[in-house]
Every structure is written in structure tokens, then in C-alpha cells.
Amino acid sequence: MAALKYAGLEDTDSEEELPPGWEERTTKDGWVYYANHLEEKTQWEHPKSGKRKRIAGDLPYGWEQETDENGQVYFVDHINKRTTYLDPRLAFTVEDNPMKSTTRQRYDGNSTAMEILQGRDLSEKVVIITGANSGIGFETAKSLALHGAYVILACRNMSRANEAVQRILEEWHKAKVEAMTLDLASLHSVQHFAEAFKSKNVPLHMLICNAAVFAAPWSLTEDDLEATFQVNHLGHFYLVQLLEDILRHSSPARVVMVSSESHRFSEIKDSSGKLDFSLLSPSKKEFWAMVAYNRSKLCNILFSNELNRHLSPHGVTSNAVHPGNMIYSSIHRNWWVYTLLFTLARPFTKSMVSECLAAFYTSSVFKSWEWSYKNPDVHICFNLLPLINASTVLMVITLSNL
């Protein structure tokens, strides 16, 4: 110990450790300064490293900054119900003029939406998510709402949608979240939803088309179309058309189509190689649930690609995303065989918290307006675009540009 001190080296674990009698504090505008209680003075430079630092990013979700009666800033952790005068962001400070990183931050299958959104303030963003009362849709809605976005859960079952809203509000009572009725099996319901949303006179920055049915038995909707095709594709197609003007006026904005790798196992051509649109809404005799699902997902990707070509000149991008194969959700509920298979595979599946990462990743990491299809299972992105920030990845939109 004495030898270290004689050599001018302190017996500490890190050069960032403060000497006795020193305290780290922050200003209201995010700069870090150091108080020496022994000499009753303050300074901007770290007493050991000599570096100047500032706070990186916004407060973690669930935290809020308040001011006491003496004008001193303190911080409230609504999740754990505690208060502190210590800024929680002090653990993530950065140097005053850091060199730009030459490497990209990478995320994998263990990453969660909260990790992607850490430090992001989405308080100015408006989001619609279809099928958001459970599964990936709910986790995406919750993560966005907890970071300040105004999130609308567009769902068919209002009872379950309202329960989902309450679950989010239990985590943060100031979350801006609302449930609205949307039945994709009814084009009239889609039209009514669009009109109700327009009456709110708010922008729309993200439209995440997540709702879908899987392995559903053959049935016709009130519009005389096969249900899987209408719910998974046509209903979303019509919804985007009705909200296109708001998306344009809200640019930069983005549409995200939650598709599936199973689209590769389908086609909409007849034996001669020509397009056969009758295959999209087949009769009961020609219907096979899995094929119908695959075709609807193929339509999602084709639509997303064409939509991006059509709207990107107006500041609205469209991307398609495959959420992952090994995932346990309620999408299998329509047939007991699939329920059994999913149950047996559950120990090996990814959580929905991790899987909604795909939607966040697609919606936020791309800086240019190029269309992309993201598949996290193989970690390949066709037309892969540069990350906005090497340390932060969000969702389907370049959120920093919105």
C-alpha cells in the first residue's frame, strides 16, 4: 500500500473512483461537476482523471425529475416507489468531447425492447399498434408507452384491450395509452377506426401492423372474404390507405408490417406461372390454414415494399419484420395441435419481451429511406442500413429523425 502511494498511485479500483470527501453532482442542463466538502469548493474536472463529463441520454423509464421546496432537484423512481437526490444517469456519463466510435452496437436474441429504448424520450410520438392486447403487440405497446409515446392499442376485443391498458398504467401511472376498437375482419370497422382516429386531430408517427390469426379454420368475413387473408393482410392494407394522409403530414413517419419467414413457402401463381388472385381468398374446398397464413405474410412483404416505393418520397417509410421463429405467444390458439407443439417447444423459445425487439430494431435503426426486411433469427437484413447511433437502437422508425 505504502509503495503504491509513494509511487503516486492511489489504492483504488478505478481512476473514476472519487477521493474521500468528494461528491459527484449534476446541473439541470446535464453537466457533471464535483464538490470537495473538505475544502468547500467545486470544479468541473474529475479530481483524479481530469476529465469533464456530461449526462448521456434521458432518464430511465419510470423515472421523473422533480424540484423540492428549496429548489433542489431530486429524482422519483415510480417503478420501485423511491426518491433520491442522486441522478440515476450518473452511471452512464460520457466525456465532454469523446472520439466517435468506429464500431456498431450489436444486439442479439437476448436483448429486450427496454435495452433498445434506454434513454429515449418518445413524448412527442404517436403510435398505433394493431393486436396490442397480448403477445408481441402488448410488449411493444408497453415499452413505447413507458418511454413517453402516446400509444393506441387497436384491438377487436375491447375487454382485453382495456385490461392491457390497465397493466401498462400499473407500471407507470402517467403513461399515455388508450384502447380503440378495430376489427380487421370488418372493413366497416377499419373505416370507423380511421375516422375515430382522425377526429382526435393528432399526428401519426408509427403504424405497427401486428395483428394476425394463425391456423384459423376456414370462414368468410362479413365482406365475403376468407378470414385469414382479410385479417392478416387486407384489413391492414385498407387501414394504411385510410391513414396515408395523416402519415404524410406527420413525416418522418413509418409503417411496420409484422410478417413471417413462412412467406417463403407460398406463392400466388397458377400452374402456368401467372398470378392467380383467387388463391388469396380460396373456397373451403381449396383452403389449408397454413398455406393461407403463408400467403397472407407474403402479401405483407409485397405490400410493404411497394408502400415504401410509393410513400418514401413523402417522408414515410415502410419496413417488414420477421419477429422470430422460436417464440411462445397466443397466436397458436386456434387449433389444439399447434397449441401442443408450441407447448412442447416452450422451454426452447424466446420471450415476447425479446421478440418485440425485432419491431423496435426495424423501426428505429435505419437512417435512410431504403426498404428492408429484418429477420433476427439469422441476423441478416436485406438492404441492411447503417445504425443511427452505435450505442442506441430503437424500433421501426428513425426515431431521432421523427
Long-range contacts (C-beta under 8 A, 24 or more apart in sequence): 10-48, 15-48, 15-49, 16-46, 16-48, 16-49, 17-48, 18-46, 18-47, 18-48, 19-47, 19-48, 22-47, 24-90, 26-55, 26-73, 26-87, 26-89, 26-90, 28-73, 30-54, 30-55, 31-55, 32-90, 32-93, 51-95, 51-96, 52-95, 52-96, 53-93, 53-94, 53-95, 53-96, 54-93, 54-94, 54-96, 55-87, 55-89, 55-90, 55-92, 55-93, 56-89, 56-92, 56-93, 56-94, 56-119, 57-89, 57-92, 57-118, 57-119, 57-120, 57-392, 58-119, 58-120, 58-121, 59-88, 59-89, 59-119, 60-88, 60-89, 60-118, 60-119, 61-114, 61-117, 61-118, 61-146, 61-147, 61-172, 62-146, 62-171, 62-172, 63-88, 64-174, 78-172, 78-173, 78-174, 79-171, 79-172, 89-119, 92-119, 101-390, 101-391, 103-390, 104-387, 104-390, 105-387, 105-389, 105-390, 105-391, 105-392, 105-393, 107-357, 107-361, 107-393, 108-379, 109-324, 109-350, 109-354, 109-376, 110-354, 111-354, 111-357, 112-353, 112-354, 112-357, 113-139, 113-140, 113-143, 113-353, 113-356, 113-357, 113-359, 113-360, 113-395, 114-143, 114-146, 114-353, 115-357, 116-357, 116-360, 116-361, 116-364, 116-392, 116-393, 116-394, 116-395, 117-143, 117-144, 117-147, 117-360, 117-394, 117-395, 118-392, 119-392, 120-147, 120-392, 120-394, 120-399, 121-147, 121-148, 122-147, 122-148, 122-149, 122-399, 123-148, 123-149, 124-402, 125-149, 125-150, 125-205, 125-206, 125-399, 125-402, 126-150, 126-152, 126-202, 126-203, 126-204, 126-205, 126-206, 126-250, 127-151, 127-152, 127-204, 127-205, 127-206, 127-207, 127-208, 128-152, 128-154, 128-197, 128-204, 128-206, 128-207, 128-208, 128-243, 129-153, 129-154, 129-208, 129-210, 130-154, 130-155, 130-182, 130-184, 130-208, 130-209, 130-210, 130-211, 130-236, 130-239, 131-155, 131-210, 131-211, 131-212, 132-161, 132-164, 132-210, 133-157, 133-160, 133-161, 133-163, 133-164, 133-179, 134-160, 134-164, 134-329, 134-330, 135-329, 135-330, 135-331, 135-352, 136-210, 136-258, 136-323, 136-327, 136-329, 136-352, 136-355, 136-356, 136-359, 137-208, 137-210, 137-211, 138-164, 138-167, 138-352, 139-352, 139-353, 139-355, 139-356, 140-208, 140-210, 140-356, 140-359, 140-360, 140-395, 141-168, 141-177, 142-167, 142-168, 142-171, 143-356, 143-360, 144-206, 144-395, 145-172, 145-175, 145-176, 145-177, 146-171, 146-172, 146-175, 148-176, 149-176, 149-206, 150-176, 150-177, 150-178, 150-202, 151-175, 151-176, 151-177, 151-178, 152-177, 152-178, 152-179, 152-180, 152-197, 153-177, 153-178, 153-179, 153-180, 154-180, 154-181, 154-182, 154-193, 154-211, 155-179, 155-180, 155-181, 155-182, 155-211, 156-181, 156-182, 156-183, 156-184, 156-185, 156-211, 182-211, 182-239, 184-211, 184-230, 184-231, 184-232, 184-235, 184-236, 184-239, 185-221, 185-222, 185-227, 185-230, 185-231, 185-235, 186-221, 186-222, 186-223, 187-223, 187-230, 187-234, 187-235, 187-238, 188-222, 190-235, 190-238, 190-239, 190-242, 191-238, 191-242, 193-239, 194-239, 194-242, 194-243, 197-243, 197-246, 198-243, 198-246, 203-246, 203-249, 203-250, 203-253, 204-243, 204-246, 204-247, 204-250, 204-253, 205-250, 205-252, 205-253, 205-254, 205-397, 205-402, 206-253, 206-254, 206-256, 206-363, 206-395, 206-396, 206-397, 207-239, 207-240, 207-243, 207-247, 207-253, 207-254, 207-255, 207-256, 208-256, 208-258, 208-359, 208-363, 208-396, 209-236, 209-239, 209-240, 209-255, 209-256, 209-257, 209-258, 209-300, 210-256, 210-258, 210-359, 211-235, 211-236, 212-258, 212-293, 212-296, 212-331, 213-293, 213-331, 213-334, 214-289, 214-293, 214-331, 214-332, 214-334, 214-338, 215-289, 215-290, 215-293, 215-332, 215-334, 215-335, 215-338, 216-289, 216-334, 217-289, 217-334, 217-335, 218-284, 218-287, 218-289, 225-281, 226-280, 226-281, 226-282, 226-287, 226-292, 228-289, 228-292, 228-293, 228-296, 229-280, 229-281, 229-292, 229-295, 229-296, 229-299, 230-281, 231-296, 232-293, 232-296, 232-297, 232-299, 232-300, 233-280, 233-296, 233-299, 233-300, 233-303, 236-300, 236-303, 237-299, 237-303, 240-303, 240-307, 244-311, 244-316, 247-311, 247-316, 248-311, 248-314, 248-315, 248-316, 251-314, 251-315, 251-316, 252-315, 252-316, 252-317, 252-397, 252-398, 252-401, 252-402, 253-315, 253-316, 253-317, 253-397, 253-402, 254-316, 254-317, 254-318, 254-319, 254-363, 254-396, 254-397, 254-398, 255-304, 255-307, 255-311, 255-316, 255-317, 255-318, 255-319, 255-396, 256-318, 256-319, 256-320, 256-321, 256-359, 256-362, 256-363, 256-395, 256-396, 257-300, 257-301, 257-303, 257-304, 257-318, 257-319, 257-320, 257-321, 258-300, 258-320, 258-321, 258-323, 258-359, 259-297, 259-300, 259-301, 259-304, 259-320, 259-321, 259-322, 259-373, 260-293, 260-294, 260-297, 260-322, 260-323, 261-322, 261-325, 261-375, 261-377, 262-290, 262-293, 262-294, 262-297, 263-294, 263-295, 263-297, 263-298, 263-300, 263-301, 265-294, 266-291, 266-294, 266-295, 266-297, 266-298, 267-295, 267-298, 268-295, 268-298, 268-299, 289-334, 289-335, 301-373, 304-371, 304-373, 305-371, 308-369, 308-370, 308-371, 309-371, 312-369, 312-371, 317-366, 317-369, 317-371, 317-397, 317-398, 318-371, 319-362, 319-363, 319-366, 319-371, 319-372, 319-373, 319-374, 319-396, 320-362, 320-372, 320-373, 320-374, 321-358, 321-359, 321-361, 321-362, 321-373, 321-374, 321-375, 321-396, 322-358, 322-373, 322-374, 322-375, 322-376, 322-377, 323-355, 323-356, 323-358, 323-359, 323-376, 324-350, 324-354, 324-355, 324-358, 324-376, 324-377, 325-377, 326-350, 326-377, 327-351, 327-352, 327-355, 328-352, 329-355, 359-395, 359-396, 360-393, 360-394, 360-395, 360-396, 361-393, 361-394, 361-395, 362-395, 362-396, 363-394, 363-395, 363-396, 363-397, 363-399, 364-388, 364-393, 364-394, 364-395, 364-396, 364-397, 364-398, 364-399, 365-393, 365-394, 365-398, 366-398, 367-398, 367-401
